[in-house]
């Protein structure tokens, strides 16, 4: 009787940028991708990413594109919304092509994947969106357990790294309108409901700084996070404030594109900061 090997897949999804993997898994075969976002223009119509196998096993890699962008669910939490790559006028997923699409990386090997933009001839000025999906798995998964004399079980780790790949033609601009900004405190949690809408022809990529002040203007808490508004999003942001005494507070917010060090200055679209505020009371 022949030995039978069962391969069980394990999928790890890395959205937008590589995450830290458990050491036992990373040692088996982790492929890193740099940079963590790609910006293409109509003049060059090309870009590249570098793949590095930092693991100890050969890795099979597939590179593809999808049409997706950050959005929110019914609870105001972020997720990637995948759309129709052929029907959406903002989609570049159908004509940004990676070369090569499939490759094998030996341990320690570094390879460059080139991206070529082949847009339709009548493409209008503006920004177009896609996501580059890099899927990697061990070329020969190790046997991790035996289920009997003739059956062995192996674990195949599959990692998908998803990063933005945007394409610009002509002059583009961006802006942000805060359509609603409603903070409240419930059971020791500051909860902000806010709707943000993009203005202009390109995605708004910036930071949100929140400052909670008391009646005298003293800053009690401050938080900063990244924001990306491709269309409109309704966020729910929660922060603990259970250690603060009751009182009348003001929540101030500043949206800015200037503080994104991860966005190269050559592609960053700078705008005037957007400031909003609202009173909030904790009883």
N, C-alpha and C positions, 0 to 999 in steps of 0.2 A: 504493500500500500504506500502511495506517495504521501510525503508530508504536505500538509495544507497550511498555508499562511493566510491569516485573516488580517486585513489592514483596516484599522478604524480611523476615520478622519477626525482631526481636531481643528476647528476654524477659529482663528483670532483675527478680529477686524480692527484695523488701525485707521481712524478717520483723520484726515488732514495732516497729521504728522506722526512719525514713528513713536511708539510708546515703549516703556521699559518692560521687557518680557521677563518672566521667571527665569532664573539662572539655568535651571535644568533644561528648559526648552530652548533658551537662546543658544546654549552650547551646541545643540543639535543642528541648528541651521537657521540663522537670522540674517535676512537681507535688508540692509538699510538703503534708503533712497534720499538723495539730495539733489537739488534743494527741496524744501517741503512745499513749495508752490511754484508754478511755472507761468510766466507771462510772455506771450508771443505778440508780435506786431506784423502788420501787413507788408512792411518794407522787407523784412528778412524772411518771414513766414516759417521760421524754424526756431527750435530750442532743443535742449537736451537735459537729461537727468543721468546721474551716476548711480549705479547699483554696486553694492559691496557685500560680499558674503562674509560676514563676521563669525560664522559658525565653524564647526569642525567637520561638517558633512557637505558633499555636493548638493546644490539646490537647483531644482527646476523652476524657472521663472516664466510667467506669462504677463504680457503688458497689453492693456486694452483701455478703452475709453467708454464712459457713460455720460449721460446728461443728468446732472444733479446739482443742487445748490442748498445752502443752509435755509431751513425753515423751522417752524415750530408746530408741535402737536396741539391737541385741544387743551392740554394742561399748561401750555406756554413753555414747554421744554424743547430744547434744540434737537434737531435731527437733520439728516440729509434727505431731501425730497427728490426722488428720482422721477424725471419726466420723460416725455416722448422725444427721443433724439431727432426724429424726422419731422415732427409736427411743430415743435416749439421754435419760433423765429430766433430765439436767443441761443439755440443749441449749436455748439461747435463739435459735438461728439462724433458726428458723422463724417467730418472732413479733417480732423486732426488725427494723423496716422503715425503710430510709433514704429520704429525700425531698429533692431529686430523685434518681432512680437513674442518670440519664444527663444529661450537660451538656457544653457546650463552653466552655473557659476561654481567653480571649484572653491574650496575653502581659502579665504584670503583674496580671491580674485575680484578685480574691479572691472566693470564694463560700462560703456556709455551707450545709452539708448537715445536715439535722435527722434525728435518730433517734427513732422512736416505738416504745415497747414496747406490744404488744398481746397479753399473756399470756392463757392460758386462765383462765376464771373460778375454777376450783378449784385454782389454783397454790398449792402449799404454801410455807411459809416456807423461805428458803434462798437460796443464790447460784446463778445460772445463767450459762452461758458461751457466748460466740460470738466470732467474729473478723470484724472489718470488713475487707473487701477493696476497695481503691481501685485500679482499673486505669486507667492513662493511656497515651495514645499520641498521636503527632502527627496532627493533622487532615489535613495534606497533606504527606506525607513528601517530603523533598528527593531529587532524583536524584543519586546518588553516583557512577555509572559508566555507561559506554556499552558494550554488548555487540555493537554493530554499528550500521549506518546506521539501521535501523528498530527497534532494540530498546534500551531503556534500563533500568537497574537502580536501584531505590531501596531504601533501608534504613528500615524502620519500627521505631522503638524503642518497646517496650511495657514499662512498669514497674508492678509490682504491689506495693503497700504493704499489709502485713497487720498489724493492731493489735487488741489485746484489747478486747472490748466485753462487760462483765459487768453482770449485773442482780441486784439484791438485793431480797428481800422479807422484812420482819420483822427480828428480831434474828438476827445471824449471828456466828459466832466461828471462830477458826482456831487451829491448833497444829501442831507438828511432832514426829514421833518418828523418831529415827535408829535404824533397825533393824539396820544393820551399818556398821562403820567399820574398814576394813582397809587400812592403808598398806603399801607395799613399795618398795624401791629396786632398779631393774634397769637396768644399762648406763647409769648416770648420770642416770636419770630417776626422780623420785619419782612413784609411781602410787598414787592413792587410789581404792579401790573402796568405795562407800558407797550404801546404800539409804535413801531418805527417804520417809516416809509422812505424808500429811496427816491431821491430826485436826481435828474440828469440821466446820462446815457450809460453810466458804468456803476458797478457795485460799490457801495460805501464800505470801506475797510478801515476801521478805527478802533478806538478804545472808549470805554465808558468808565468814568470815575464818579463814584457815589460818595457823598459826604453827609453824615448825619450830625446836625448841629442842635444844641439846646437853645433856649430862649435868649441867652446872652451871646450867641454866636460861636461858642466853643465847640470845636469838632470832637464829637464823642467817638465816632467810628468813621473809617474811610476804606473803601474797597475799589479795586480796579479790575476790569476784565475786558477781553477783546470782544468786538462786535463786528459782524459781517452782515450787511443788509443788501440782498440781491434784488428783492422785490419788497414785500411788506412782511414784517414779523410781529407777532404779539408775544412778548416775553413775560414770564413770571420769574422774578429773581428773589430768592429767599436768603436772608442772613440772620443769624441768631443775635438777639439783643436782650436775652433774659437776665443778664447781669447788670443792666442799666436801670436806674431808678425811674419811677413814673414821671411824666412831665410832658410839656408841649415842645415838640421838636420840628425841625425843618429838614427835609431831605433834598439836597441839591445834587444835580447831575450835570456833568460836562461830557459831551461827545466830541472827540477830537481825532483827526487823522494824522496828527503830527507825531504821536508817541508810539507808532508801530515800528520798532526797530527791526522787526522781521521782514518788513516790506522795503525793498531797495528804493532809494530816493528817486531813481530814474523812472520808476513805474508808479510811485505813490502819487495819488491825487489829493493834494492839500486843499482843505477848505477852511472857512472860518469855524471856530468852535461853536457848538450849539449848547446853550445853557438853559436848563429848566429847573424848577423847584416846586415843592408842594408841602403844606403842613401835614404833620402826622402826630397823633397823640397816643401815648401809652398810659393807660389808667392802672 
